[in-house]
Amino acid sequence: MQFPLRSPYDFDHAGLVNAPYALPAEELKMRSVRQRRYRGFCITEMKKFEGVIASYITLKKGIYDLFINCTSLDLKYKKYALKYLDEFYESINDKKRWQKEFGYPCDKNGAGNVVIKGMKDD
């Protein structure tokens, strides 16, 4: 299975990796890197996310299999990773929930408007 990478990403700051030294930027007002937050551009037309969400749903078994079948990971981490993934899939399987979460950057009163330097809006 091949996953296309569309942009660089620091996986140490991903909740799935759960690096003990990783801290979110203070401006983001997040408790930890395990807290999920969409940090892309403000998109008011949520239909744009439906294809991406459908792709993740289609890829779910393959993503889980990467962890389940990896002999380099210990059982404790596998359980953590699968639980973290379960929470993600719970979120994207609830349309109202993912619409709220992906609408976060549009919140003018929150930390959602922190500019991601070096990115441009297509």
LUMROLO-838465 format. One line per 3 residues: number of its first residue (from 1); for each residue x, y, z of N, C-alpha, C, CB. Coordinates in steps of 0.05 Angstrom, whole numbers, plus 32768, in hexadecimal, padded with zeros to 4 digits. Glycine has a CB too. Layout:
N
NUM = X:Y:Z:X:Y:Z:X:Y:Z:X:Y:Z  ...
//
This chain:
122
1 = 8011:7FE9:8000:8000:8000:8000:8012:8019:8000:7FED:8000:8018  800B:802C:7FEF:801B:8044:7FEE:8009:805C:7FF5:8027:8048:7FD1  8013:806E:8006:8005:8086:800F:8013:809E:8002:8004:8088:802D
4 = 8004:80AE:7FF3:8011:80C5:7FE7:8016:80DB:7FFC:8000:80D1:7FD0  802D:80E7:7FFC:8034:80FD:800E:8030:8116:7FFE:8050:80FB:801A  8020:8128:8008:801A:8141:7FF9:802A:8159:8005:7FFD:8147:7FFA
7 = 8033:8157:801D:8042:816D:8029:8054:8162:803F:802F:8183:8034  8069:8170:8045:807B:8167:805B:806D:8169:8075:8095:8178:805B  8074:8158:8087:8067:8158:80A2:807B:814E:80B6:804D:8147:80A1
10 = 807B:815A:80CE:808D:8151:80E3:807E:813D:80F4:8096:816A:80F5  8083:8123:80EF:8074:810E:80FC:807A:810C:811A:807A:80F4:80EF  8090:8118:8123:8095:8118:8140:807F:8127:814F:80B1:8125:8146
13 = 8073:813A:8141:805D:814A:814D:8042:813E:8147:805F:8167:8143  8041:8126:813F:8027:8118:813A:8020:8109:8153:8028:8106:8121  8006:810A:815A:7FFD:80FB:8172:8001:80DD:816F:7FE1:8101:8177
16 = 8001:80D4:8156:8004:80B7:8151:8020:80AE:8159:7FFF:80B1:8134  8034:80BE:8155:804F:80B8:815C:8053:80BB:817B:8064:80CA:814D  8046:80D0:8186:8047:80D5:81A2:8063:80D8:81AE:8038:80BF:81B1
19 = 8074:80E7:81A0:808F:80EC:81A9:808E:80FB:81C4:80A0:80FC:8194  809B:80F1:81D9:8099:80FE:81F3:80A3:811A:81F4:80A8:80ED:8207  80B4:8122:81E2:80C0:813D:81E2:80B0:8151:81D1:80DC:813C:81D8
22 = 809C:8148:81C2:808E:8159:81B0:8079:816A:81BF:807F:8149:819A  807A:8184:81B9:8067:8197:81C5:805A:81A8:81AF:8075:81A9:81DA  8041:81AD:81B1:8034:81BE:819C:803E:81DB:81A0:8015:81BC:819E
25 = 803D:81EA:818A:8044:8206:818B:8031:8214:819F:8043:8214:816F  803C:8226:81AF:802C:8233:81C3:8014:8242:81B7:803D:8247:81D3  8018:824E:819F:8003:825D:8192:7FEA:824C:818B:800D:8269:8178
28 = 7FED:8232:818A:7FD7:8220:8183:7FC4:821A:819A:7FE2:8207:8178  7FCD:8220:81B2:7FBD:821C:81CA:7FB3:81FF:81CC:7FA5:8230:81CA  7FC5:81ED:81C8:7FBF:81D0:81C9:7FCD:81C5:81E2:7FC8:81C2:81AF
31 = 7FC1:81B0:81EE:7FCC:81A4:8205:7FE4:8191:81FE:7FB7:8194:8214  7FE2:8183:81E8:7FF7:8171:81E0:7FF5:816C:81C2:7FF5:8156:81F0  800A:815F:81B7:8009:8158:819A:7FF5:8142:8194:8025:8151:8191
34 = 7FEC:8135:81A9:7FD8:811F:81A5:7FBC:812B:81A0:7FD7:810D:81BE  7FB8:8144:81A6:7F9F:8151:81A1:7F9D:8157:8183:7F9C:816C:81B1  7F87:814E:8177:7F84:8151:815A:7F7A:816D:8154:7F71:813C:814F
37 = 7F85:8179:813F:7F7B:8192:8135:7F83:8195:8118:7F86:81AA:8146  7F6F:819A:8107:7F74:81A0:80EB:7F80:81BC:80EA:7F5A:819E:80DA  7F97:81BE:80DE:7FA5:81D7:80DD:7FA8:81E2:80C1:7FC0:81D5:80EA
40 = 7F97:81D9:80AF:7F98:81E3:8094:7F8A:81FE:8091:7F8C:81CF:8080  7F84:8205:8079:7F77:821E:8074:7F59:821C:807B:7F7A:8226:8057  7F4D:8233:8080:7F30:8235:8085:7F22:822D:806B:7F28:8251:808E
43 = 7F12:8218:806D:7F02:820F:8056:7EE5:820E:8060:7F0C:81F3:804B  7ED5:821E:8054:7EB9:821F:805D:7EA8:820B:804E:7EAE:823B:8058  7EB1:8202:8037:7EA2:81EE:8028:7EAC:81D2:8030:7EA5:81F2:8009
46 = 7E9E:81C5:8043:7EA7:81AC:804E:7EA6:8195:803A:7E95:81A5:8066  7E98:8198:8024:7E98:8182:8010:7EB4:817C:8006:7E86:818A:7FF8  7EC6:8190:8007:7EE1:818C:7FFE:7EF0:8176:800E:7EF1:81A6:8000
49 = 7EE7:8171:8027:7EF3:815C:8037:7EE8:8140:8033:7EF0:8164:8054  7ED1:813E:8027:7EC3:8124:8025:7ED3:810F:8016:7EA9:8128:8017  7EE1:8117:8000:7EF1:8104:7FF1:7F09:80FA:8002:7EFB:8110:7FD8
52 = 7F15:810C:8010:7F2D:8105:8021:7F24:80F2:8037:7F3A:811F:802E  7F0D:80F8:8044:7F03:80E7:8059:7EFC:80CB:804E:7EEA:80F4:8066  7EF0:80CB:8037:7EE9:80B1:802A:7F03:80A1:8025:7EDA:80B6:800F
55 = 7F18:80AF:801D:7F32:80A1:8018:7F3C:8094:8032:7F47:80B4:800D  7F3B:80A3:8048:7F45:8098:8061:7F34:8080:806A:7F45:80AD:8077  7F1A:8082:8065:7F09:806B:806D:7F10:8053:805C:7EEB:8073:8069
58 = 7F15:8057:8042:7F1C:8041:8030:7F37:8035:8039:7F1E:804B:8013  7F4A:8046:8042:7F65:803D:804A:7F67:8032:8066:7F78:8053:8046  7F51:8033:8075:7F52:802C:8092:7F60:8011:8097:7F37:802C:809D
61 = 7F57:7FFC:808A:7F63:7FE2:808F:7F81:7FE1:808A:7F55:7FCC:807E  7F89:7FED:8074:7FA6:7FEE:806E:7FB6:7FFE:8082:7FAA:7FFA:8053  7FAB:8014:808C:7FB8:8024:80A0:7FBB:8014:80BA:7FA9:803E:80A5
64 = 7FA6:8008:80C3:7FA7:7FF7:80DB:7FBA:7FE0:80D8:7F8A:7FED:80E2  7FBA:7FD3:80C1:7FCC:7FBD:80BC:7FE9:7FC4:80BE:7FC7:7FB1:80A0  7FF0:7FDE:80B7:800C:7FE7:80BA:8015:7FE4:80D7:800E:8004:80B0
67 = 8004:7FEA:80E9:800B:7FE8:8106:8008:7FCB:8110:7FF9:7FFA:8116  7FF3:7FBE:8109:7FEE:7FA3:8113:8004:7F90:810A:7FD3:7F99:8109  800C:7F93:80F1:801F:7F80:80E6:803D:7F88:80E9:801A:7F7C:80C9
70 = 8042:7F9F:80F4:805E:7FA8:80F8:806B:7F99:8110:805F:7FC7:80FB  807F:7F8A:810A:808D:7F7C:8120:80A0:7F8D:8130:809C:7F64:8114  80A6:7FA5:8126:80B8:7FB7:8133:80AB:7FC7:814A:80C4:7FCA:8120
73 = 8091:7FC7:814B:8083:7FD6:8160:807B:7FC4:8177:806A:7FE4:8154  807D:7FCE:818F:8075:7FBE:81A6:8056:7FC0:81A9:8083:7FC7:81C0  804B:7FAC:81B7:802F:7FAA:81BA:8022:7FC2:81C7:8028:7F91:81CB
76 = 802F:7FCE:81DB:8025:7FE5:81E8:8021:7FFD:81D5:8037:7FEE:8200  8035:8001:81C4:8033:8017:81B0:801D:8011:819B:804E:801C:81A3  801C:7FF8:8193:8007:7FF0:817F:7FEC:7FF7:818A:800A:7FD3:8178
79 = 7FE7:7FEF:81A3:7FCD:7FF5:81B0:7FC7:8013:81B1:7FCB:7FE9:81CC  7FDC:8023:81B8:7FD9:8040:81B9:7FD2:804A:819D:7FF3:804D:81C4  7FE1:8042:8189:7FDD:804C:816E:7FC2:8044:8163:7FF3:8040:815B
82 = 7FB9:802C:8168:7F9F:8024:815E:7F88:8033:816C:7F9B:8005:8162  7F8C:8039:8186:7F78:8049:8194:7F77:8065:8189:7F7E:8049:81B2  7F8E:8070:8183:7F90:808B:8178:7F82:808C:815C:7FAE:8094:8176
85 = 7F87:8077:814D:7F7A:8075:8132:7F5C:8071:8135:7F87:805E:8122  7F54:8061:8149:7F37:805D:814E:7F29:8078:8153:7F32:804A:8166  7F36:8089:8163:7F2B:80A4:8168:7F28:80B5:814F:7F3C:80B2:817D
88 = 7F3D:80B3:813E:7F3C:80C1:8124:7F24:80B7:8113:7F56:80BD:8115  7F21:809D:8111:7F0C:8092:8101:7EF0:8098:810D:7F0F:8074:80FE  7EEE:8099:8128:7ED5:80A1:8134:7ECE:80BD:812B:7ED7:80A0:8153
91 = 7EE2:80CE:812A:7EDE:80EA:8122:7ED4:80EC:8105:7EF7:80FA:8126  7EE2:80DF:80F3:7EDB:80E3:80D7:7EC2:80D3:80CF:7EF2:80DA:80C5  7EB9:80C1:80DF:7EA0:80B3:80DA:7E88:80C2:80E4:7EA1:8097:80E6
94 = 7E8C:80D8:80F1:7E77:80E9:80FC:7E78:8104:80EC:7E79:80EE:811B  7E67:8108:80D9:7E68:811F:80C7:7E67:8139:80D6:7E52:811E:80B2  7E56:813C:80E9:7E54:8155:80F8:7E6E:815B:8107:7E3D:8155:810C
97 = 7E79:8146:8112:7E92:8149:8121:7EA9:8151:810F:7E99:812F:8130  7EAD:8144:80F8:7EC4:814B:80E8:7EC0:8166:80DB:7EC9:8136:80D2  7EA7:816E:80D5:7EA2:8188:80CA:7EAA:819E:80DE:7E85:818C:80C2
100 = 7EA4:8199:80F8:7EAC:81AC:810D:7ECA:81AD:810F:7E9F:81A5:8127  7ED7:8196:8110:7EF4:8195:8114:7F03:81A1:80FC:7EFD:8178:8118  7EFA:819B:80E4:7F08:81A6:80CD:7F01:81C3:80C8:7F02:8195:80B4
103 = 7EEC:81CD:80D4:7EE5:81E9:80D2:7EF4:81FA:80E6:7EC7:81EC:80D6  7F04:81EE:80F7:7F13:81FC:810C:7F23:8215:8102:7F25:81E9:811A  7F31:8213:80EC:7F41:822A:80E3:7F30:8242:80DC:7F52:8223:80CB
106 = 7F16:823F:80D9:7F04:8255:80D3:7EFC:8265:80EC:7EEC:824B:80C4  7F03:825A:8103:7EFB:8267:811C:7F0D:827F:8122:7EFC:8253:8134  7F03:8297:811D:7F13:82AF:8120:7F1B:82B5:813D:7F03:82C7:8116
109 = 7F0D:82A8:8150:7F13:82AD:816D:7F25:8298:8179:7EF9:82AD:817C  7F2B:8283:816A:7F3C:826E:8174:7F58:826E:816A:7F2F:8253:816E  7F67:8259:816F:7F83:8257:8166:7F83:824C:8149:7F93:8245:8179
112 = 7F6C:8249:813D:7F6A:823D:8123:7F75:824F:810D:7F4E:8237:811C  7F79:8268:8113:7F84:827A:80FF:7FA2:827E:8101:7F76:8295:8101  7FB0:826C:810E:7FCD:826D:810F:7FD7:8267:80F3:7FD9:825A:8124
115 = 7FE6:8279:80E7:7FEF:8276:80CB:8005:8261:80CA:7FF9:8290:80C0  8002:824F:80B7:8017:823B:80B1:802A:8247:809D:800A:821F:80A7  8041:824E:80A6:8054:825C:8094:805E:824A:807E:806C:8267:80A4
118 = 8060:8255:8066:806B:8246:8050:8056:8237:8040:807F:8232:8059  803D:8238:8048:8028:822B:8039:8018:823F:802A:8015:821A:804C  800D:8237:8014:7FFC:8249:8005:7FE1:823C:8000:8009:8251:7FEA
121 = 7FCD:824C:7FFE:7FB2:8242:7FF9:7FAE:823D:7FDB:7F9D:8257:8003  7FA7:8224:7FD4:7FA3:821D:7FB7:7F87:8224:7FAF:7FA8:8200:7FB2
//
